[in-house]
Structure formats: structure tokens, C-alpha cells
Amino acid sequence: MQSPEQSSNFNFLAEHDSLLVELAQAAERVFSSDPNTTLIKLRQLGEALAQHLASIVGVEFSEHDGAKQFDNALNGQLASVMDELMEAPWVANASARV
């Protein structure tokens, strides 16, 4: 078993969230001996990364929300951000040149 002091491909995640490191290292530890567990841990890592990034950009969600509610909140926020980006002056200028 790998101790936290040992090298990992995911130590850089420690500055963001210790849960991300734990999940990534768990997947890394068992990738050759237990591929099914690796896939589960990688899915959990992906979900934790999405929630972490959503909290950074201000998408509101509850930890008790299911994946569907989180997905809906994220899609709503993305649509709003895309609308704002498309109205930005540099986009309008680029479109006028095409």
C-alpha cells in the first residue's frame, strides 16, 4: 500500500481537495490487480472533480442532490455562461469578420 509520502501521479491534486487525491490514489493502487475497482474509483473521481469545479464557478447544488439534479444545475449554468460569452464584444467582432 502506498503511503502519502510516496510519489503518486496525483499528488498535485492535494492543493485542491484531499478527497480527489484519495480517490485517484485508490484507483492507481489497484489498477492492475482489480480493474473493476479502478473503474469505480475513477468514476467517483470524475464526479468529485465535477462537483469541485462546479463549486468554483458558482453552480449551486446540494450534496444530497442526485446526479440528475446536479447535471441539470450544471447544464443551466453552462447555458448561462455560453449566452454571456456569445454576447461578449470580442465574439461579436470575430463574427463580423467571418
URRA-V380247 format. One record per backbone hydrogen bond with DSSP energy under -0.5 kcal/mol. CO is the residue of the C=O (numbers start at 0). NH is the residue of the N-H. E is the energy in kcal/mol with one decimal. If there is no record, write none. Layout:
CO|NH|E / CO|NH|E
//
This chain:
2|5|-1.5 / 7|10|-0.9 / 9|12|-1.8 / 10|13|-1.9 / 11|14|-0.7 / 12|15|-1.9 / 12|16|-2.3 / 16|20|-1.3 / 17|21|-2.5 / 18|22|-2.6 / 19|23|-2.3 / 20|24|-2.9 / 21|25|-2.1 / 22|26|-2.1 / 23|27|-2.3 / 24|28|-2.6 / 25|29|-1.4 / 26|30|-0.6 / 27|30|-0.6 / 29|33|-3.1 / 33|37|-2.0 / 34|38|-2.3 / 35|39|-2.0 / 36|40|-2.8 / 37|41|-2.5 / 38|42|-2.1 / 39|43|-2.4 / 40|44|-2.4 / 41|45|-2.5 / 42|46|-2.4 / 43|47|-2.5 / 44|48|-2.7 / 45|49|-2.3 / 46|50|-2.3 / 47|51|-2.4 / 48|52|-2.8 / 49|53|-2.5 / 50|54|-2.2 / 51|55|-1.6 / 52|56|-2.1 / 53|57|-0.7 / 53|58|-2.8 / 57|59|-0.5 / 61|64|-1.6 / 65|69|-2.2 / 66|70|-2.8 / 67|71|-2.5 / 68|72|-2.4 / 69|73|-2.6 / 70|74|-2.8 / 71|75|-2.4 / 72|76|-2.1 / 73|77|-2.6 / 74|78|-2.4 / 75|79|-1.8 / 76|80|-2.5 / 77|81|-2.8 / 78|82|-2.2 / 79|83|-2.1 / 80|84|-2.5 / 81|85|-2.4 / 82|86|-1.1 / 84|87|-1.2 / 87|90|-0.9 / 87|91|-1.9 / 88|92|-2.6 / 89|93|-1.6 / 90|94|-2.5 / 91|95|-1.8 / 92|96|-1.0 / 93|97|-0.7 / 94|97|-0.6
//
